[in-house]
Amino acid sequence: MLNYEAIAVPLQCQCISRSSTKLLNFRDRLNIEKAVETEGKKRKWHGSVSGIVDSPLDKVWTIVSQSKRLSQWMPMVERCIDLVGDEGVPGYVRLVSGFMFPQQDGERSWIKERLVAMDSTSHSYVYKMEASNVGLDGSINSLKLIDYGDGSTLVNWSFEIDPLEGTLEDNIIDYLGFLYKSCINRIQGAIEDANKKVYETC
C-alpha cells in the first residue's frame, strides 16, 4: 500500500500558498486512491463461442430462453428449479444441477443463477452466478441470437469469470468454451425433438 504521508510537494512549488498546497495534496491523494482502487480490482477472464443453428430465430429463442428446457440443450444438466421471482424478469433466480463441472467427490454440480437482463426483442439475456460448488461465483454469461438468413440463427455465448487461483487462464477458458459450444451444438436437436413431440400429439 502506498504511504500517503511520503507524498510531498516538489521543492519548486514551495512558493505556493498553504491553501493551494493543501488542495494539491488532496488532489494527489484522490488520484492515488483511485489508482490503488483500480489496481486492486481483479482483471476478469473473458471468452466467447458461437455457432450456427439451422432453425429460425424464433424457434431457437423458444428453446434457449426457457429454464424448463435447459436440460434439452445443455449436456449433463439434470434439473433446473425456480427459486425466486418470475422467469424472464430481471431478479429471477434459478438453481441448476447436474454434472456440468466434474467434482472430485463425484457429487453433482450446482449453480444458483440470477437473471440480470432479458430482451425478447433483441433475443438476448444475461445471467450471473450467485453461488455454486464449482468455484465460478460471480461469473457472467451472456447469450445473444442473430438472424443469419435462410432460416438459420447465429448463437453467440460470451462469458467472464474472476481469475481462479491455481488454474491457468487458458485452461479454464478453453474448458468453458468447449462446454458452452457443446450446448450450442445441441440446440438444433432439441428443436427437432420438440417438433416431433408436437407432431405426435396431433
N, C-alpha and C positions, 0 to 999 in steps of 0.2 A: 504494500500500500504506500502511496506517495505521502511524504511528510509535508503537510501544508505549511508548517512553521518554517521550513527551509526555503520557502519561496520569498525572494527579496526583490525589491525594485532596483533595476540597474543603476550603477553609480551616476551615469549621465543624467538620470532622471531625478536626482536628489533635490533639484531646484523646484520641483513641483510642490504645490501646496499640500498640506496634510490631508485635506478633504479629497483632493484629486488622487493622492496616493492610496487612500482607503478605497476609493472607487476602483482603481486599477487592481488592487489586491483582491477585491470582491469579484471582479470580472475574471481574474486569473483563476481564482478558486472555483468559480462556477464552471469555467471551461474545463478545468482539470477534473472536476467531479463528473461532468458529462462524459469525458473521455474514459474515466475509470468505469463508469456505469456501462458504457458501450462495450468496453473491453471485457467486462465481467459477464456479459450476456453470451451464452454459448452459441456458436455458429451451428445452424441447422444442417442436417444432411438431406439432400434432395434427390429425387429420382422420378422418372415417369416412363410409362409404357403406353402403347397404343395398338389398335388393331381394327381391321375392317370386319364388320358383321354383314352378312348377305341378307339383310332384312331391313324394312323401312324403319325410320327413326322412331315412329310412334310405338311400334311393336317392341323395339329394343327398350325404350323408356318404360313401358309397362312392366317388363321383366326386372330391370335393374333398380327401379325406384320403389319397389315394394319389399319390405322386410320379410314378409311371409314367403317370398320366393327366393330368398337369399341362397338357400341350400341347393336350388336348382342350377345355379351357375357358379357358385363358389365351392370348389372342391374341398372336401373334408369339413365343411360346415354342417353340423348336425341339427342345431337348434338356434332359433332367434326369438327372444321373448321381449315383448314390450314392457318397459319398466315405468316410464314417466311420460306424460303428455300424449299428444296425438301425432301419429305418423304424418310426415310431410310438413309439420310445423316446427320451426326452429325451437330448440329446447327439448324436443322429443329424445328420449333415451332408450336404448335397446341393449340387450345382453346377448352376445353371440358366443356360442361354444362349439367345440369340435376338436379336430386335430390339425388346425391350420399351421400351428407352430409346434414342432416336436418338443416335448418336455422330458427331462432326464428321468423323472419318476414314472413316465408313461401316462400321467394324468392328462385329461383334456385341457386344451387351451380355453381361456375365456377372456372376453373383451367387452367392456362396457363403453358404448359409444354414444356421443351426444351429437344430434343434428345441429350444425352451425347455420347452414343455409340450404334452401332448396328452391329452384326456379324451374317450374314446368314449362315456361316459355322458352328459356334458353337451354332446357334439358340438361341441367347441371345440379350437383349438390356437393356439400362438404360435410364430412363427419370428423369429429375429434375423439380420440381415445381418452376417456376419462380415467379408466383404471383397467388393469389386466394382470395376468400372471405370466406375461411374455416379455416384460421389460420395455414395452413400447408406449408407456403412458405419455400423453401429451402429443403424440404423433397426429398428423392431419392428413386425411385422404380426400382428394377432390376428383370427382368423376364428371366428364362433360361429353355430350353426344353432338355430333355434327353430321348433317345430311351430306352424304358422299356421292349422291346421284345414282341413277339406275337402281333405285330401290335398296341401296346399301347405306350403312351408317359407320362413321368413324367414331370409335370409342377411345377417349384419352383419359388415362388414370395417372394423376400426379400425386406425389406424397412427400412429406417432410417429417423427419424424426430428430429427436435430440441425440447427440453423439452417445454411443454406448461404450462404457468402459470395458477394456479387454477385447473389443471387437474392431476389426478393420472396417473402415467406411465402405470400401468397395465390396467386401463380402456381404454385409447386411443389405446394401442397396441392390446388389445382384440377386440376392435371395428374394427380397420383396418384389423386385421386378419380375422374376420368374413366377412367383406365386400369383401376382396380380395379372400377369399376361395369361396364365393358365385359366384365370377366371374369365377374361375377355373371350378366350377361345371356346368357352363352354356356352356362351350366350346363344349362339345360333342353335345348338342342340336343345337348349331349354325352350326356345321359341317353337321349334318343331314339335317337341313333346307336348307343349301346351296346345298347339293346333290339333294334334292327334286326339287329345282328350276332348276337345270341343267337338270334333268330327264324330267321335264315338258316342257322345251323348245326344247327338242329333237324331 
